[in-house]
């Protein structure tokens, strides 16, 4: 099993850009024939208490 560990550079409050960065890393892991890719916790939104209400979603 090949596992890729991803570390992305995030932009505070820019959810779209952060998702794009993740997708690029997913594509790279696919190219490397990875079976699993692991991202840090909260890597898309980062931990931003002041922005938490803005990023909240409904089920």
C-alpha positions as CSV (number, residue, x, y, z in Angstrom):
1,X,0.0,0.0,0.0
2,X,1.4,3.4,-0.9
3,X,0.3,6.3,1.4
4,X,0.8,10.0,0.6
5,X,1.0,12.5,3.4
6,X,-0.1,16.0,2.2
7,X,0.9,19.3,3.7
8,X,-0.8,22.2,2.0
9,X,-0.3,25.9,2.3
10,X,-3.7,27.5,3.2
11,X,-5.0,31.0,2.7
12,X,-7.0,32.3,5.6
13,X,-10.7,32.6,4.7
14,X,-10.2,31.5,1.1
15,X,-12.1,28.3,1.0
16,X,-12.2,28.0,-2.8
17,X,-8.4,28.4,-3.1
18,X,-7.8,25.9,-0.3
19,X,-10.0,23.3,-2.0
20,X,-8.1,23.9,-5.3
21,X,-4.8,23.3,-3.5
22,X,-6.2,20.1,-2.0
23,X,-7.4,18.9,-5.4
24,X,-3.9,19.5,-6.9
25,X,-2.4,17.4,-4.2
26,X,-5.0,14.6,-4.8
27,X,-4.1,14.6,-8.5
28,X,-0.4,14.4,-7.6
29,X,-1.0,11.5,-5.3
30,X,-3.0,9.7,-8.0
31,X,-0.1,10.2,-10.5
32,X,2.1,8.6,-7.9
33,X,-0.3,5.7,-7.7
34,X,-1.1,6.3,-4.0
35,X,-3.7,4.1,-2.4
36,X,-4.4,6.7,0.4
37,X,-3.8,10.4,0.8
38,X,-3.8,11.9,4.3
39,X,-4.3,15.6,5.0
40,X,-3.9,17.5,8.3
41,X,-7.0,18.0,10.4
42,X,-8.9,21.2,9.4
43,X,-6.6,21.7,6.5
44,X,-9.3,23.1,4.2
45,X,-10.6,25.8,6.5
46,X,-7.7,25.9,9.0
47,X,-8.6,26.6,12.6
48,X,-10.0,30.1,12.4
49,X,-12.4,30.7,15.4
50,X,-13.3,34.2,14.1
51,X,-14.4,32.6,10.8
52,X,-16.1,29.5,12.2
53,X,-19.6,31.0,11.8
54,X,-19.0,31.8,8.2
55,X,-17.7,28.3,7.4
56,X,-20.5,26.5,9.3
57,X,-22.9,24.4,7.2
58,X,-26.1,22.5,7.6
59,X,-26.4,18.8,7.3
